[in-house]
Amino acid sequence: MIELWADAYAMEKDAYVFSILLRAAAAEQAEFEVTARTPTDPDRIAIAVARLPRREVRQLHTAAERAVDGLCVCPPEESGP
């Protein structure tokens, strides 16, 4: 199991691409894989932090609420019969 925290994810071809939002000057942005830019602030960008093949992902959990001390605050999953 991999636990990955990111601000967003998207499907790109056959992979999930996870990204985080950060602020970086234009000169620094060439060092990253920029996946999105905010229209009102060119220094605020989203960068790719992980790319996982779709066939390798069995389950993807998106937290419903902000984490507290790095721990998910979502209700526990119900166990099957």
Backbone hydrogen bonds, N-H to C=O, Kabsch-Sander energy under -0.5 kcal/mol:
donor,donor_aa,acceptor,acceptor_aa,energy
4,L,2,I,-0.6
6,A,4,L,-0.5
7,D,19,S,-1.7
8,A,19,S,-1.8
10,A,17,V,-1.7
12,E,15,A,-2.9
15,A,12,E,-1.7
16,Y,52,L,-2.8
17,V,10,A,-3.0
18,F,16,Y,-0.5
18,F,50,A,-2.6
19,S,8,A,-2.6
20,I,47,I,-2.0
22,L,45,I,-3.0
24,A,43,D,-3.1
28,E,25,A,-1.2
29,Q,25,A,-1.4
31,E,28,E,-1.8
32,F,29,Q,-1.6
34,V,32,F,-1.0
35,T,46,A,-2.9
36,A,46,A,-1.3
38,T,41,D,-0.6
38,T,44,R,-2.1
41,D,38,T,-0.5
44,R,41,D,-2.0
45,I,22,L,-2.7
45,I,43,D,-0.7
46,A,36,A,-2.6
47,I,20,I,-2.4
48,A,33,E,-2.4
49,V,18,F,-3.0
50,A,18,F,-1.3
52,L,16,Y,-2.4
54,R,14,D,-3.2
56,E,53,P,-1.7
57,V,53,P,-0.5
57,V,54,R,-1.3
58,R,56,E,-0.7
62,T,60,L,-0.5
63,A,61,H,-0.5
68,V,71,L,-2.1
69,D,67,A,-0.5
71,L,68,V,-1.8
